[in-house]
Amino acid sequence: MSTTGNGPELPAQIDTSVAHSARVWNYWLGGKDNFPADRAAGDAYRGKYPLIETFAKESRDFLRRTVTYLAREAGIRQFLDVGAGLPTANNTHEVAQRIAPESRIVYVDHDPLVLLHVHALLTSTPEGATAYVEADMRDTGTVLTGAAKTLDLEQPVALVISDVLGHIVDWDDALSLVRRLVERLPSGSYLSLSHSTASDEAHRAVQDEYNASGAIPYIFREPETTVAFFDGLEMVEPGMVSWPNWRPDANTGTTTARAGWGAVARIP
Amino acid sequence: MARERSGRTARHLVLVARLRHLREGAGLSVPQAATQLGWHPSTLRRLEQAQTSLDVGQVSALLDLYGAGAAETDDIMGRLNAANMPGWWHPWRDAMAPWLMDLMSVESAAGVVRTWHPALVPLLLRTPAYAMAVDEVMFPERDAADRRRRADFLVERQKRLQEQQTRLWAVLPVTALRCQVGDDEVMREQFHMLQQTAGRGDVTIQLHPEYAPPHPLTGVPALSLYRVEIQEIADHVVREGGLPGTAEVWDSPHPVQTYQGMLDVSCVMAIRPARTREVLQDEYDRKWA
């Protein structure tokens, strides 16, 4: 399902000659859906900051553990994953549907290639559903209208925003987009959100260089700032912590103690 | 070769990839390793390219030379038998071109097959009657029984792909649906099958409209990209369109990734899957309703 069927207007375009964060991320995660420009950017970053590959994996692992919590302990059966990225291991619907096959998931991304991969590669359980909405996450009206075709927005929904708000450079824009989505979800819904932080000055310098390369920039924010995304919500234990400290399990590493933070909170 | 081979299996490919990694880990080139064992370099090269079945003595000698640990040695030796077993397609050798025998191992383990055809319904989406009608033109020397056998094999491939939950992602121009293959009944049945298939969760079909501007696959012969979700097995690209019964197969990074990029851009420029299903209906209504 797509909200933008391209009609007789000009077709969508992608430029595979410029690094793209979803594909660079795919490269760091060991995926095969990336092009020379993405690997060059990924290699340049990793060459100067080898931990980045571990950070990418542990960010994904935070997503796995939070979705597991939401499906298993919070009993959530509807997920809205905003800024989904390219399919990789342990995608939101796979984690949720392993626990509850009837789970319904909507992926949102503004990149048509990402969503075509989502559509073609991510098969739902027969009992549940996965769908996608092609929209800029800032366009919350389109996001919600599209999501409502698959999700019942009168019933609790887990809003999943996994490490993508750094692409919204303006703080007020980032905060307001999360608020607009949260406001539309019923009581008993949840917000699961993570955000990268510079682990040290070297990390910050390498990211600045990446941002200057022509790729879509990603900016770091400190946890003291990003905790504001959860204002007015009921934090789930242990609150806002660095990725590996959020309900770690046997597969959780400990490397990213300062690289990224996140939390899960209930919408009252 | 002691026995007739039916092409490499995925298990075979994984094992030779592990042997190659062990050699590289030991810091040895193919000629260096071969010389130390008193082999001709081509013996080892063919083994690593899965062109020969895996001989217990040879593999054991390689593991010794590479200094593999006991656990790894036991694991690899334990998998030799299974890797040397023929694939399910072994009895269909008569219906297959040599390149296809090798490709079947990849197809039998593929998580995703992406395919493009410039002028016809892509092979893996064809009905038997449509496939036989195409064969009749492409291979006039074959008799009816031969064509039937090839169509039966195609049906078996389609069934197995569905059973192993391989995702199929096809992109083609809408004009490819208008090429009259066989009689009206053949076309109507093919359309019906396409519409049903497009509704399946494991199949994605995208059409390029008639008014489409050129995209990267414009004028490119039929091609398919096979993805196995195992790091050790590279994506494979098959391009048909030369002499009948021939194909070029690549598994090296440059051509594979170039074709993947062309497929990606072509799919982004094509009609979205949901809208494509409406266009399929319109096309059916236009001529065959």
Interface residues (C-beta under 8 A of the other chain):
Chain A: M1 S2 T4 G5 N6 G7 P8 L10 P11 A12 Q13 I14 T16 G30 K32 D33 F35 P36 P112 L113 L116 H119 A120 L121 T123 S124 E134
Chain B: V112 R114 Q165 R167 W169 G201 D202 T204 Q206 P209 Y211 A212 P213 H215 R227 Q231 D235 Q257 Q260 G261 D264 V265 C267 V268 M269 A270 I271 R272 P273 A274 R275 E278
